[in-house]
Amino acid sequence: MMQYQCYYCKYKFKSSKTPVKCPYCEKTGTITRLKSANELVDEVSREDREDIREV
């Protein structure tokens, strides 16, 4: 299951599929997938490696 958030009402929820509309406020097209802790760590690590190569 992935974690999602409605950027309109800020409601957070889990779902196995990317929903079309928010289950709380029912706005369409306002859902974004939240990154997991591992994805955030990988992203920061990747950026650090890129910074080191530039120096």
C-alpha positions as CSV (number, residue, x, y, z in Angstrom):
1,M,0.0,0.0,0.0
2,M,1.2,3.5,-0.8
3,Q,0.5,6.6,1.2
4,Y,-1.2,9.6,-0.5
5,Q,-2.2,13.1,0.4
6,C,-4.8,15.5,-1.0
7,Y,-3.0,18.8,-1.5
8,Y,-6.4,20.6,-1.3
9,C,-7.5,19.5,2.2
10,K,-4.3,17.8,3.4
11,Y,-6.0,14.5,4.2
12,K,-3.5,11.6,4.3
13,F,-4.6,8.0,3.6
14,K,-3.3,4.7,2.3
15,S,-4.4,3.0,-0.9
16,S,-3.2,0.2,-3.2
17,K,-4.3,2.2,-6.3
18,T,-3.8,5.9,-7.0
19,P,-7.3,7.4,-6.5
20,V,-8.8,9.9,-8.9
21,K,-10.4,11.9,-6.1
22,C,-9.9,12.5,-2.4
23,P,-12.0,10.2,-0.2
24,Y,-12.5,13.0,2.3
25,C,-13.2,16.2,0.4
26,E,-14.0,14.4,-2.9
27,K,-12.0,16.9,-5.0
28,T,-10.8,15.4,-8.3
29,G,-7.1,15.6,-9.4
30,T,-5.7,16.7,-6.0
31,I,-3.9,13.5,-4.9
32,T,-0.2,13.2,-4.7
33,R,1.8,10.1,-3.5
34,L,3.9,10.7,-0.4
35,K,7.5,9.4,-0.5
36,S,8.5,6.7,2.0
37,A,11.4,7.2,4.4
38,N,13.6,4.9,2.2
39,E,12.8,6.9,-0.9
40,L,13.7,10.2,0.9
41,V,17.0,8.8,2.1
42,D,17.8,7.5,-1.3
43,E,17.0,10.9,-2.8
44,V,19.2,12.7,-0.4
45,S,22.1,10.2,-0.8
46,R,21.8,10.6,-4.6
47,E,22.0,14.4,-4.3
48,D,25.0,14.1,-2.0
49,R,26.9,11.9,-4.5
50,E,26.1,14.4,-7.3
51,D,27.4,17.3,-5.1
52,I,30.6,15.4,-4.4
53,R,31.2,14.8,-8.2
54,E,30.8,18.5,-8.9
55,V,33.5,19.5,-6.4
